[in-house]
Amino acid sequence: MTGRETEPLVKETLPLQGGYNDEYTATVSESDQEATTPAKSILINEPQSTTSLWDDTDVRQRLLLVDLMLMDFLSAFSIGIPSPFFSRIVIKRGGSILYSALILQSIMLSFSICCVIFGKYLPSMGIRKMFVGGLATFGLCQVTFGLLHFVVDIKAFTGLGILIRVFQGAGEAAYSLSSMTVLCKEYPAHVTKVFGFTEAMDGLGYLLGPIFGGGMFDNIGMLLPLVLSGSIVILAIPCHLYLLRTYTHEENAESREFNVSEWLYNPYIISVLCLVATLFGTFGYLDVAITTYLEKLGFTATTVGLVLSTYGLSYCFGAALIGYVVALKEWMRKVSMAVGFIGFSLVLMVYVPKQLTSLIYVASSALGIFTAVASVPAFEYLLPSDSDPSLEIHSAISGAWYSCIGLGMFVLPLIGSAIHKALHSFSWSLFVLPCIGFALSSILAGLVYFIKSDKSS
């Protein structure tokens, strides 16, 4: 009874590739069930658990979540400190906005490249080692970045600044990637909720970082705030060592093999990653360029910090709220992402009214809210359907996610700065950036779709 013609037939429901279309029913043999490719089932997510997050976790997991939220706050706080004043320092040393963009956003180029590398080797390197090593590197580089206060020559200032930020980006990549993987492993039924919490703390960090940095710079300069924030990150490391457990490859040995190429070979995946990169890349450009624009309107470093902080405040509340809302129904993820990006693009068109400068605060708040609405549901939209997928799957997807964000935050500020310099218009540079992101995602998704259609035919 081992012949293929005598095998019992069973009915199995298989989702279309990517999990973005309706299901279809196929008749397959039991022997064929094992041969089902990951591409046909890897991208549709199971519904969120109906049990509360509090009931699903023990004391260590709750403390770990608080710890991860605090570290997300500290890292965002540290990165946001130089935003209100750094362009002024560069210009006083004989540089330009482009110099400032190269220094500040070189961290994101390093971050993007290192996320891809670390995503592949995280399982073999170990989450705890990468987590702690990343935070230590990030904190030391933050302290060293403050010492640039003593460098006067613009060429030395630029070269050392880029070098420090490159190493800091590697540390940030190691920490962020391992932190996201920990969230997926510790809270598999509540990914969107806990991701919303951590993103809310990111927003709070970007809220307070520019305020703190601008206020400290107006009074005592750039040295102390950078050194102080980096030291706090380093001193917090022992707490992480105590709360993090050891995650091994063996505990997930039976999980299906995950092919990153097949996962990326999907127009929906490409569209989501490109649009998320556009959202955060536009924020990166605003961090660089809005300082000099608002200075012409009479804003001080402190008030520029307040403008930048409104992104963080609105993103903080938006991320915490949207994480709970989209967990109710799976279809709400797609609606939330579409509404968020469309709203974000529309706000940029009217972001810089010269006569009513108070509207800049309103527009900044709207940008933060729409970014949260678009980005928070996007991560779980990319996760596999396995109830307990392997560490390799989580690290690979987290690496792709952060890599696209980092690439967007490096490339778009440079493009925006070049457009600003060519057209002498801050408004036009803001308008063009989301258009570039939408066009790029449409082109790439279209190419993948037509290539897949041609192969299938």
C-alpha positions as CSV (number, residue, x, y, z in Angstrom):
1,M,0.0,0.0,0.0
2,T,2.9,2.3,-0.6
3,G,2.2,3.1,-4.2
4,R,1.3,6.7,-5.0
5,E,-2.0,5.7,-6.6
6,T,-3.1,4.3,-3.2
7,E,-2.2,7.3,-1.1
8,P,-5.1,8.8,0.7
9,L,-6.2,12.2,-0.4
10,V,-6.8,15.0,2.0
11,K,-8.2,18.5,1.6
12,E,-5.9,21.3,2.6
13,T,-6.4,25.0,2.5
14,L,-3.4,26.8,1.2
15,P,-3.0,30.6,1.1
16,L,-1.8,32.3,-2.0
17,Q,1.7,33.5,-1.9
18,G,2.2,36.4,0.4
19,G,-1.1,35.9,2.3
20,Y,-2.6,39.0,0.7
21,N,-5.3,37.3,-1.4
22,D,-8.3,35.1,-0.7
23,E,-7.6,31.4,0.1
24,Y,-8.1,28.6,-2.4
25,T,-8.7,24.9,-1.8
26,A,-6.4,22.3,-3.3
27,T,-6.4,18.6,-3.1
28,V,-2.9,17.3,-2.2
29,S,-1.5,14.0,-1.1
30,E,0.0,13.5,2.4
31,S,3.4,13.1,0.8
32,D,3.1,16.4,-1.0
33,Q,2.2,18.2,2.2
34,E,5.8,18.0,3.4
35,A,7.0,19.5,0.0
36,T,4.9,22.6,0.3
37,T,7.3,25.5,-0.3
38,P,7.7,28.2,2.3
39,A,6.7,30.8,-0.2
40,K,3.1,29.6,-0.2
41,S,2.5,29.8,3.5
42,I,5.3,31.8,5.1
43,L,3.8,35.3,4.9
44,I,0.2,35.0,6.2
45,N,-0.1,35.7,9.9
46,E,-2.2,34.0,12.5
47,P,-4.7,36.1,14.4
48,Q,-3.6,37.8,17.6
49,S,-4.2,35.9,20.8
50,T,-7.4,36.8,22.6
51,T,-5.6,36.5,25.9
52,S,-4.2,39.7,27.4
53,L,-0.5,40.4,27.2
54,W,-0.4,40.5,31.0
55,D,-1.9,37.0,31.4
56,D,0.4,35.5,28.7
57,T,3.6,36.6,30.3
58,D,5.5,35.9,33.5
59,V,7.4,38.4,35.7
60,R,10.7,38.1,33.8
61,Q,9.0,38.8,30.5
62,R,7.2,41.8,31.8
63,L,10.4,43.2,33.3
64,L,12.2,42.4,30.0
65,L,9.5,44.3,28.0
66,V,10.0,47.3,30.3
67,D,13.7,47.1,29.9
68,L,13.5,46.9,26.1
69,M,11.2,49.9,26.1
70,L,13.6,51.9,28.2
71,M,16.5,51.1,25.9
72,D,14.6,52.0,22.8
73,F,13.9,55.3,24.6
74,L,17.5,55.9,25.4
75,S,18.8,55.0,21.9
76,A,16.2,57.3,20.3
77,F,16.9,60.0,22.9
78,S,20.6,59.8,22.2
79,I,20.2,60.0,18.4
80,G,17.8,62.9,18.6
81,I,20.1,65.1,20.8
82,P,22.2,66.6,17.9
83,S,19.3,67.3,15.6
84,P,18.5,70.9,16.7
85,F,22.1,72.2,16.6
86,F,24.4,70.0,14.6
87,S,23.9,71.8,11.2
88,R,24.7,75.1,12.9
89,I,28.0,73.7,14.1
90,V,28.9,72.4,10.7
91,I,28.1,75.7,9.0
92,K,30.1,77.7,11.5
93,R,33.1,75.5,10.7
94,G,32.7,76.3,7.0
95,G,30.6,73.4,5.9
96,S,27.0,73.2,4.5
97,I,23.8,71.2,5.0
98,L,25.2,68.5,2.7
99,Y,28.2,68.1,5.1
100,S,25.8,67.8,8.0
101,A,23.7,65.2,6.2
102,L,26.7,63.1,5.4
103,I,27.8,63.1,9.0
104,L,24.5,62.6,10.7
105,Q,23.1,60.1,8.2
106,S,26.2,58.0,7.8
107,I,25.0,56.2,10.8
108,M,22.0,55.0,8.8
109,L,24.1,53.7,5.9
110,S,26.2,51.7,8.3
111,F,23.0,50.6,10.1
112,S,21.5,49.4,6.9
113,I,24.5,47.3,5.8
114,C,25.1,45.9,9.2
115,C,21.5,44.8,9.6
116,V,21.8,42.5,6.6
117,I,25.0,41.0,7.8
118,F,24.0,40.6,11.5
119,G,20.6,39.2,10.4
120,K,22.4,36.3,8.8
121,Y,24.8,35.6,11.5
122,L,22.8,36.5,14.6
123,P,21.8,32.8,15.4
124,S,25.4,31.7,15.4
125,M,26.7,34.8,17.3
126,G,24.0,34.7,19.9
127,I,21.4,37.3,20.8
128,R,22.9,38.2,24.2
129,K,26.3,38.9,22.9
130,M,25.0,40.9,20.0
131,F,22.6,42.8,22.2
132,V,25.2,43.8,24.8
133,G,28.0,44.4,22.3
134,G,25.8,46.6,20.2
135,L,24.7,48.8,23.2
136,A,28.4,49.1,24.4
137,T,29.5,50.2,20.9
138,F,26.6,52.6,20.6
139,G,27.3,54.2,24.0
140,L,31.0,54.6,23.4
141,C,30.5,56.2,20.0
142,Q,27.9,58.6,21.5
143,V,30.5,59.8,24.0
144,T,33.2,60.1,21.4
145,F,30.9,62.0,19.1
146,G,30.6,64.7,21.8
147,L,34.4,65.1,21.8
148,L,34.1,66.5,18.2
149,H,33.4,69.8,20.1
150,F,37.2,70.2,20.2
151,V,37.8,69.7,16.4
152,V,37.8,73.0,14.5
153,D,39.0,72.1,11.0
154,I,36.0,71.2,8.8
155,K,37.7,68.4,7.0
156,A,38.9,66.6,10.1
157,F,35.5,67.3,11.7
158,T,33.7,65.7,8.8
159,G,36.0,62.7,8.5
160,L,36.0,61.9,12.2
161,G,32.3,62.5,12.4
162,I,31.5,60.0,9.6
163,L,33.9,57.4,11.1
164,I,32.3,57.7,14.6
165,R,28.7,57.5,13.2
166,V,29.6,54.5,11.1
167,F,30.7,52.5,14.2
168,Q,27.7,53.8,16.1
169,G,25.4,52.6,13.3
170,A,26.9,49.1,13.6
171,G,26.2,49.2,17.3
172,E,22.7,50.4,16.7
173,A,22.1,47.6,14.1
174,A,23.3,44.9,16.5
175,Y,21.1,46.2,19.3
176,S,18.0,46.8,17.2
177,L,18.1,43.5,15.4
178,S,18.6,41.4,18.5
179,S,15.9,43.4,20.3
180,M,13.3,42.9,17.6
181,T,14.2,39.2,17.5
182,V,13.7,39.0,21.3
183,L,10.3,40.5,20.9
184,C,9.2,38.0,18.3
185,K,10.5,35.1,20.4
186,E,9.2,36.2,23.8
187,Y,5.7,37.5,22.7
188,P,4.8,35.7,19.5
189,A,1.0,36.2,20.0
190,H,1.3,39.9,20.8
191,V,3.9,41.2,18.3
192,T,2.0,44.2,17.1
193,K,1.1,45.3,20.7
194,V,4.6,45.1,22.0
195,F,6.0,46.6,18.8
196,G,3.6,49.5,19.3
197,F,4.9,49.9,22.9
198,T,8.6,49.9,21.9
199,E,7.9,52.3,19.0
200,A,6.0,54.6,21.4
201,M,9.2,54.7,23.5
202,D,11.1,55.5,20.3
203,G,8.8,58.4,19.7
204,L,9.1,59.6,23.3
205,G,12.9,59.5,22.9
206,Y,12.7,61.6,19.7
207,L,10.3,63.9,21.6
208,L,12.7,64.6,24.6
209,G,16.0,64.2,22.8
210,P,15.8,67.3,20.6
211,I,14.4,69.4,23.5
212,F,17.2,68.3,25.8
213,G,19.8,68.7,23.1
214,G,18.6,72.1,22.0
215,G,18.3,73.4,25.5
216,M,21.7,72.1,26.6
217,F,23.4,73.5,23.5
218,D,22.0,77.0,24.0
219,N,23.4,77.0,27.6
220,I,26.5,74.8,27.7
221,G,27.3,73.5,24.2
222,M,27.3,70.0,22.5
223,L,29.8,68.1,24.7
224,L,28.0,67.4,27.9
225,P,24.6,66.1,26.5
226,L,26.3,63.6,24.2
227,V,28.7,62.3,26.8
228,L,26.0,62.0,29.4
229,S,23.5,60.1,27.2
230,G,26.2,57.7,26.0
231,S,27.3,57.0,29.6
232,I,23.8,56.1,30.6
233,V,23.5,53.6,27.8
234,I,26.7,51.9,28.9
235,L,25.8,51.8,32.6
236,A,22.5,50.1,31.8
237,I,24.1,47.0,30.3
238,P,24.2,44.8,33.4
239,C,20.4,44.9,33.6
240,H,20.1,43.4,30.2
241,L,22.4,40.5,31.0
242,Y,20.2,39.6,33.9
243,L,16.9,39.6,32.1
244,L,17.8,38.1,28.7
245,R,17.7,34.3,28.5
246,T,19.7,32.2,26.1
247,Y,18.1,31.6,22.7
248,T,19.6,28.6,20.9
249,H,19.3,27.3,17.4
250,E,18.4,23.8,18.6
251,E,15.1,24.8,20.1
252,N,13.9,25.7,16.7
253,A,15.5,22.9,14.7
254,E,12.2,21.5,13.4
255,S,11.1,24.8,11.9
256,R,10.8,25.0,8.1
257,E,13.7,26.4,6.1
258,F,13.2,30.1,5.3
259,N,14.4,31.4,1.9
260,V,14.9,35.1,2.0
261,S,15.0,35.4,-1.8
262,E,11.6,33.8,-2.1
263,W,10.3,36.1,0.6
264,L,11.6,39.2,-1.1
265,Y,10.3,37.9,-4.4
266,N,6.9,39.3,-3.7
267,P,5.5,42.7,-4.9
268,Y,3.7,43.3,-1.6
269,I,6.8,42.8,0.5
270,I,8.8,45.2,-1.7
271,S,6.0,47.8,-1.6
272,V,5.8,47.7,2.2
273,L,9.6,47.9,2.7
274,C,10.0,50.8,0.2
275,L,7.2,52.8,1.7
276,V,8.4,52.3,5.3
277,A,11.9,53.4,4.1
278,T,10.3,56.5,2.6
279,L,8.6,57.4,5.9
280,F,11.6,57.2,8.0
281,G,13.9,58.6,5.3
282,T,11.8,61.7,5.1
283,F,12.1,62.1,8.9
284,G,15.9,61.8,8.5
285,Y,15.9,64.7,6.0
286,L,13.8,66.8,8.3
287,D,16.3,66.3,11.1
288,V,19.0,67.6,8.9
289,A,17.4,70.4,7.0
290,I,14.7,71.9,9.1
291,T,17.2,73.5,11.5
292,T,18.5,76.1,9.0
293,Y,15.1,76.7,7.5
294,L,13.5,77.5,10.9
295,E,16.5,79.6,11.8
296,K,15.6,81.9,8.9
297,L,12.2,82.3,10.4
298,G,13.6,83.3,13.8
299,F,13.5,80.0,15.7
300,T,16.2,79.3,18.3
301,A,17.8,75.9,18.8
302,T,15.4,75.3,21.7
303,T,12.3,76.0,19.6
304,V,13.7,73.9,16.8
305,G,14.0,71.1,19.3
306,L,10.3,71.7,20.3
307,V,9.3,71.4,16.6
308,L,11.2,68.2,16.2
309,S,9.8,66.9,19.5
310,T,6.2,67.1,18.2
311,Y,7.1,64.3,15.8
312,G,8.0,62.1,18.7
313,L,5.1,63.1,20.9
314,S,2.5,62.3,18.2
315,Y,4.3,59.2,17.1
316,C,4.5,58.0,20.7
317,F,0.7,58.2,21.2
318,G,-0.1,57.0,17.7
319,A,2.2,53.9,17.9
320,A,0.8,52.8,21.3
321,L,-2.8,53.2,20.1
322,I,-2.5,51.7,16.6
323,G,-0.8,48.5,18.0
324,Y,-4.0,47.7,19.9
325,V,-6.4,48.7,17.1
326,V,-4.9,46.7,14.3
327,A,-4.6,43.6,16.6
328,L,-8.4,43.4,16.6
329,K,-8.8,42.5,12.9
330,E,-6.1,41.3,10.4
331,W,-7.6,43.3,7.5
332,M,-7.1,46.5,9.4
333,R,-3.3,46.3,8.8
334,K,-3.6,46.9,5.1
335,V,-6.0,49.8,5.6
336,S,-3.9,51.3,8.3
337,M,-0.8,51.2,6.1
338,A,-2.5,52.8,3.1
339,V,-4.2,55.6,5.2
340,G,-0.9,56.3,7.0
341,F,1.2,56.8,3.9
342,I,-1.4,58.8,2.0
343,G,-1.9,61.1,4.9
344,F,1.8,61.5,5.4
345,S,2.3,62.5,1.8
346,L,-0.6,65.0,1.9
347,V,0.7,66.7,5.0
348,L,4.2,67.2,3.4
349,M,2.6,69.2,0.7
350,V,1.5,71.9,3.1
351,Y,4.2,71.5,5.8
352,V,6.0,74.8,5.6
353,P,3.6,77.8,5.5
354,K,5.8,80.9,5.8
355,Q,3.1,83.2,7.1
356,L,1.6,80.9,9.8
357,T,4.6,79.3,11.5
358,S,2.5,77.9,14.3
359,L,1.0,75.5,11.8
360,I,4.4,73.8,11.6
361,Y,3.7,72.3,15.1
362,V,0.3,71.0,13.8
363,A,1.8,69.6,10.7
364,S,4.6,67.9,12.6
365,S,2.1,66.2,14.9
366,A,0.2,65.0,11.9
367,L,3.4,63.5,10.4
368,G,4.1,61.6,13.5
369,I,0.6,60.2,13.8
370,F,0.5,59.1,10.1
371,T,3.9,57.5,10.4
372,A,2.8,55.4,13.3
373,V,-0.4,54.4,11.5
374,A,1.6,53.3,8.5
375,S,4.6,51.7,10.1
376,V,3.5,49.9,13.2
377,P,1.2,47.3,11.4
378,A,3.8,46.8,8.7
379,F,6.2,44.7,10.6
380,E,3.8,42.0,11.7
381,Y,2.5,42.0,8.1
382,L,5.9,40.7,7.0
383,L,6.1,37.9,9.7
384,P,5.6,34.2,8.9
385,S,2.5,32.2,9.8
386,D,4.4,29.6,11.8
387,S,3.3,29.4,15.4
388,D,7.0,29.1,16.5
389,P,9.2,30.1,13.5
390,S,12.9,29.7,13.9
391,L,15.4,32.2,15.1
392,E,16.8,32.4,11.6
393,I,13.4,33.6,10.2
394,H,13.0,36.3,12.8
395,S,16.5,37.6,12.5
396,A,16.4,37.6,8.6
397,I,13.1,39.5,8.5
398,S,14.2,42.0,11.2
399,G,17.4,42.5,9.3
400,A,15.5,43.3,6.1
401,W,13.1,45.6,8.0
402,Y,15.9,47.7,9.7
403,S,18.1,47.6,6.6
404,C,15.4,49.3,4.5
405,I,14.8,51.9,7.2
406,G,18.5,52.6,7.5
407,L,18.9,52.8,3.7
408,G,16.0,55.2,3.4
409,M,17.3,57.4,6.2
410,F,20.7,57.6,4.5
411,V,19.7,58.1,0.8
412,L,16.6,60.3,1.1
413,P,18.4,63.1,3.2
414,L,21.1,63.2,0.6
415,I,18.6,63.4,-2.2
416,G,16.5,66.0,-0.3
417,S,19.6,68.1,0.4
418,A,20.6,68.0,-3.3
419,I,17.1,69.1,-4.4
420,H,17.1,71.8,-1.7
421,K,20.5,73.1,-3.0
422,A,19.4,73.0,-6.7
423,L,15.9,74.5,-6.3
424,H,16.6,76.7,-3.2
425,S,13.2,75.4,-1.9
426,F,12.7,73.4,1.3
427,S,9.0,72.9,0.3
428,W,9.8,71.3,-3.0
429,S,12.4,69.0,-1.5
430,L,9.8,67.7,1.0
431,F,7.2,67.2,-1.8
432,V,9.6,65.2,-4.0
433,L,10.7,62.7,-1.4
434,P,7.5,60.8,-0.9
435,C,7.0,60.9,-4.7
436,I,10.3,59.1,-5.1
437,G,9.4,56.5,-2.5
438,F,6.0,55.8,-4.1
439,A,7.5,55.6,-7.6
440,L,10.3,53.3,-6.6
441,S,8.0,50.9,-4.7
442,S,5.6,50.9,-7.7
443,I,8.4,50.2,-10.2
444,L,10.1,47.4,-8.2
445,A,6.7,45.8,-7.3
446,G,5.7,45.9,-11.0
447,L,8.9,44.4,-12.2
448,V,8.6,41.5,-9.7
449,Y,4.9,41.0,-10.7
450,F,5.6,40.8,-14.4
451,I,8.6,38.6,-13.9
452,K,6.6,36.2,-11.8
453,S,3.7,36.2,-14.3
454,D,6.1,35.5,-17.2
455,K,7.7,32.6,-15.4
456,S,4.3,31.1,-14.4
457,S,3.0,31.4,-18.0
